[in-house]
């Protein structure tokens, strides 16, 4: 084969589709390629390519920090079935990779596959994580939390049932024309906040509005500071944004670019600029982890008071690495300049032992 893509998640399948579209003999290797995807993948509309498989979208978003912010930016939930789709030109192999080089992978059963190997197997290592527990309810039932044609990106109002000082927020987004996902989310913690605490808080929010708890739940754990690998794609390459946990939109946008590089025989490696952008964002993660709980909503209040262009600069969306670097620096400097002197000190000199976004002390 010309290309061996290791990993059958959204990133791996996007790259496999792009490679096959360019006439490359493509094989996708995954331990369980037929497994159902229970995760909900979402992104800002303007960060998605035109052909992204959008299931439902809104024209605006809202965030509740120390104040309420309306964000005039579309938000979309992706269609998992279309994200999973592969053309006939992609050969799918069920197997676990036990060894690999740049031109070969060895599976646990002894099979050997040869071709240009691209690792799309996801993030590994690191201890900071975003965790969440969510349920899907009818849109009419979710009306106390989120209105029509909007996504609630974060609501930092603390539920009464919280048993720890860790800050969490409610995330509420439409997943179909008549259903909404309500998800209690810990943005960042080292290690990730246990799901039982998130479940307790979510159930308390639902009980406060007389909403029965559905039987099924979505559980999320996204590594935020995993090791980035060269020759990789998607989360494996360090594309998870430490401030949001997002990476799928970047994978969908960049899959054609990486496929072109493979056709031309160019290396798929991170540039020095890309490494710098990641280092800056990880530095931002450390600063966020060091904030006391009551200052986390204040931090995001400052962020959502930035211009829409500066918000987009920091959250991602640039395909050019230099644009990413310039935008990240611009946004970080403006946010720092808008903060109080006390918060500036915390951002500039984060406590290295902090375990959670909003760790007390």
C-alpha positions in Angstrom: 0.0 0.0 0.0 1.1 3.6 -0.5 -0.2 4.8 3.0 -0.9 3.0 6.2 -3.0 5.1 8.6 -2.9 3.8 12.2 -6.0 4.7 14.1 -9.7 4.8 13.0 -11.0 7.8 14.8 -12.2 11.0 13.1 -8.7 12.2 12.3 -7.5 8.9 10.9 -10.6 8.4 8.8 -10.4 12.0 7.4 -6.8 11.4 6.4 -7.6 8.0 4.8 -10.4 9.6 2.8 -8.1 12.4 1.6 -5.3 9.9 0.6 -7.7 7.7 -1.3 -9.2 10.7 -3.1 -5.7 11.3 -4.5 -5.3 7.8 -5.8 -3.1 6.5 -3.1 -3.4 2.9 -2.1 -4.6 3.4 1.5 -5.1 1.0 4.5 -6.6 2.0 7.8 -5.6 0.0 10.9 -7.7 0.0 14.0 -8.2 -2.5 16.9 -12.0 -2.3 16.6 -13.0 -0.5 13.4 -16.7 -1.4 13.8 -17.1 0.1 17.3 -19.8 2.8 17.7 -18.8 6.3 18.5 -20.6 7.6 21.6 -18.7 10.9 21.7 -20.2 14.1 20.5 -17.9 16.1 18.2 -18.5 19.8 17.8 -16.7 22.9 16.5 -17.1 26.5 15.5 -18.7 26.6 12.1 -16.0 29.0 10.7 -13.3 26.5 11.6 -14.8 23.6 9.6 -14.1 22.9 5.9 -17.0 23.5 3.5 -17.6 19.7 3.1 -17.6 19.0 6.9 -20.4 16.5 7.8 -22.5 18.9 10.0 -25.6 17.3 11.7 -27.0 20.5 13.3 -25.7 24.0 13.8 -26.7 27.3 15.5 -26.1 30.8 14.4 -24.8 32.0 17.8 -23.4 30.8 21.1 -23.6 32.0 24.7 -21.3 31.9 27.7 -22.0 32.7 31.4 -19.0 33.8 33.4 -19.4 36.6 35.9 -21.6 38.1 33.3 -23.5 36.8 30.2 -21.8 36.9 26.8 -23.6 36.4 23.5 -21.1 35.2 20.8 -22.1 35.9 17.2 -20.4 32.9 15.9 -22.0 29.7 14.5 -21.5 26.4 16.4 -21.9 23.0 14.8 -22.3 19.4 15.9 -20.9 16.8 13.5 -22.6 13.7 12.1 -20.7 10.7 13.4 -21.9 8.3 10.7 -20.6 10.6 8.0 -17.4 11.2 10.0 -16.9 7.4 10.0 -17.6 6.9 6.3 -14.8 5.6 4.1 -14.7 5.2 0.3 -14.3 1.8 -1.3 -10.7 2.7 -2.0 -9.7 2.4 1.7 -8.9 -1.1 2.9 -9.8 -1.5 6.6 -7.7 -3.9 8.8 -8.8 -4.9 12.3 -5.7 -5.3 14.4 -3.5 -3.9 17.1 -0.2 -2.4 16.1 2.7 -3.7 18.2 5.7 -2.2 16.3 6.1 0.4 13.6 8.7 2.2 11.5 8.2 5.0 8.9 7.5 2.3 6.3 6.0 -0.7 8.1 3.7 -1.8 10.9 3.6 -5.1 12.7 0.3 -6.3 14.1 -0.2 -8.4 17.2 -1.2 -11.5 15.1 2.1 -11.2 13.1 0.8 -9.6 10.0 3.0 -7.0 8.4 1.7 -4.0 6.4 4.0 -1.8 4.4 3.6 1.7 3.1 4.1 5.3 4.3 3.0 5.0 8.0 1.0 7.9 9.6 0.1 7.7 13.3 -3.4 8.9 13.9 -4.0 6.7 17.1 -4.7 9.6 19.4 -3.0 11.4 22.3 -0.8 9.5 24.8 0.9 10.5 28.0 0.3 13.6 30.0 -1.8 14.0 33.1 -4.0 17.0 32.6 -7.4 16.1 31.2 -10.8 17.5 30.4 -13.5 15.3 31.7 -17.3 15.5 31.4 -20.5 13.6 31.9 -23.6 14.4 29.8 -27.1 13.3 28.9 -29.4 13.9 25.9 -32.8 15.3 26.7 -35.7 16.7 24.5 -35.1 20.3 23.4 -38.2 21.5 25.2 -36.9 20.0 28.5 -33.6 21.8 28.0 -35.2 25.2 27.6 -34.2 26.4 31.1 -30.5 26.0 30.1 -30.3 26.8 26.3 -32.5 28.7 23.9 -33.4 27.9 20.3 -30.7 28.4 17.7 -27.9 28.8 20.3 -25.2 26.8 21.9 -24.3 27.3 25.6 -20.5 27.0 25.5 -20.1 27.3 29.2 -22.1 28.3 32.3 -19.8 28.6 35.3 -22.6 29.0 37.9 -21.8 26.5 40.6 -24.3 23.7 41.3 -25.2 23.3 44.9 -24.3 19.6 45.0 -20.5 20.2 44.4 -18.5 18.4 47.0 -15.0 19.7 45.9 -13.6 23.1 45.1 -13.0 22.2 41.5 -14.8 24.5 39.1 -17.0 23.0 36.4 -19.4 24.4 33.9 -22.5 23.3 32.1 -22.2 22.8 28.3 -25.5 22.6 26.5 -25.7 22.1 22.7 -28.4 20.8 20.2 -27.4 17.4 18.8 -30.5 17.1 16.5 -33.5 19.1 15.6 -35.3 18.1 18.8 -32.6 17.0 21.3 -30.0 18.7 23.4 -26.9 17.4 25.1 -26.4 18.7 28.7 -22.9 18.1 29.9 -21.2 18.9 33.2 -17.6 19.6 32.2 -14.3 20.0 34.0 -12.2 22.1 31.6 -8.8 21.1 32.9 -7.5 19.2 35.9 -4.4 17.2 36.7 -5.5 14.4 37.0 -8.9 14.7 35.4 -11.8 15.3 37.8 -13.5 12.0 38.6 -16.7 11.3 36.7 -18.7 10.6 39.9 -18.3 14.3 40.9 -19.4 15.5 37.5 -22.3 13.1 37.5 -23.4 14.4 41.0 -23.3 18.0 39.8 -25.1 17.3 36.5 -27.9 15.4 38.3 -28.3 18.3 40.8 -28.7 20.8 37.9 -31.4 18.5 36.3 -33.2 18.1 39.7 -33.3 21.8 40.2 -35.5 22.0 37.1 -37.5 18.8 37.7 -35.8 17.0 34.8 -35.6 13.2 35.1 -32.1 11.7 34.6 -32.0 9.7 31.4 -30.6 6.2 31.6 -27.8 6.7 29.1 -24.9 9.1 29.6 -21.9 10.3 27.6 -18.5 10.1 29.4 -15.6 12.2 28.2 -11.9 12.2 28.9 -9.6 14.3 26.7 -5.9 14.4 27.4 -4.7 18.0 27.2 -0.9 17.7 27.5 -0.1 14.5 25.8 3.1 13.9 24.0 3.1 15.2 20.4 4.7 12.7 17.9 6.4 13.6 14.7 5.1 11.8 11.6 1.6 11.8 13.3 -1.7 13.3 12.5 -4.5 14.8 14.6 -4.4 14.4 18.4 -1.3 12.2 18.1 0.5 15.2 16.6 -0.4 17.4 19.5 -3.4 19.1 17.8 -5.6 19.0 20.9 -6.1 22.6 22.0 -5.3 22.7 25.7 -7.8 25.4 26.3 -10.8 23.7 24.7 -10.0 20.0 24.0 -10.9 20.5 20.3 -8.9 18.8 17.5 -11.4 17.3 15.0 -11.9 20.6 13.1 -8.2 21.0 12.6 -7.9 17.3 11.4 -10.7 17.8 8.9 -9.1 21.0 7.5 -5.6 19.7 7.3 -6.3 16.2 6.0 -6.1 17.3 2.3 -2.9 19.3 3.0 -1.2 16.3 4.6 -2.4 14.0 1.9 -0.8 16.3 -0.7 2.4 16.2 1.2 2.3 12.4 1.2 1.7 12.4 -2.6 4.7 14.7 -3.1 6.9 12.6 -0.8 7.4 15.3 1.8 7.9 14.6 5.5 4.9 15.0 7.9 6.7 16.7 10.7 5.9 19.7 13.0 7.8 22.9 12.2 9.6 25.0 14.8 6.7 27.5 14.6 4.1 24.8 15.3 6.2 23.6 18.3 6.2 27.2 19.6 2.5 27.6 19.3 1.9 24.4 21.2 4.4 25.5 23.9 2.5 28.8 24.3 -0.8 27.1 24.6 0.5 24.6 27.1 1.9 27.6 29.1 -1.7 29.0 29.0 -2.9 25.6 30.4 -0.5 25.8 33.3 -1.7 29.4 34.1 -5.3 28.2 34.0 -4.6 25.3 36.3 -3.1 27.6 38.8 -6.1 29.9 39.2 -8.2 29.7 42.4 -11.8 28.5 41.8 -13.4 31.9 42.2 -11.1 33.5 39.6 -11.8 31.0 36.8 -15.2 32.7 35.8 -13.4 36.1 36.0 -10.7 34.8 33.7 -13.2 33.7 31.1 -15.2 37.0 31.5 -12.0 38.8 30.4 -11.5 36.3 27.5 -15.1 36.8 26.2 -14.7 40.5 26.4 -11.9 40.3 23.8 -12.9 41.1 20.2 -14.2 38.2 18.2 -11.1 38.1 16.1 -8.9 37.8 19.1 -11.0 35.0 20.5 -10.7 33.1 17.2 -6.9 33.8 17.2 -6.4 32.0 20.5 -8.9 29.2 20.0 -7.4 28.2 16.7 -8.6 28.0 13.1 -5.5 29.2 11.3 -4.0 26.7 8.8 -0.8 28.8 8.4 1.6 28.2 11.4 2.9 31.8 11.4 -0.7 33.1 11.5 -1.4 30.8 14.4 1.7 32.1 16.2 0.9 35.7 15.6 -2.7 35.2 16.6 -1.9 33.3 19.8 0.6 35.9 20.9 -1.8 38.8 20.2 -4.6 37.2 22.1 -2.5 36.3 25.1 -1.0 39.8 25.4 -4.4 41.4 25.1 -5.9 39.2 27.7 -2.9 39.7 30.1 -3.2 43.5 29.6 -6.9 43.4 30.4 -6.5 41.4 33.6 -6.2 42.8 37.1 -2.7 43.1 38.6 -3.5 40.1 40.9 -4.6 37.9 38.0 -1.6 39.1 36.0 0.7 37.8 38.7 -1.1 34.5 38.7 -0.9 34.2 35.0 2.8 35.2 34.8 3.9 33.0 37.7 1.5 30.0 37.9 1.9 27.6 40.9 3.6 24.6 39.4 2.0 22.2 41.8 -1.5 23.2 40.8 -3.6 20.2 39.9 -6.8 21.7 38.6 -8.2 24.7 36.8 -9.2 26.6 39.9 -7.2 24.7 42.5 -7.7 26.3 45.9 -4.7 28.2 47.3 
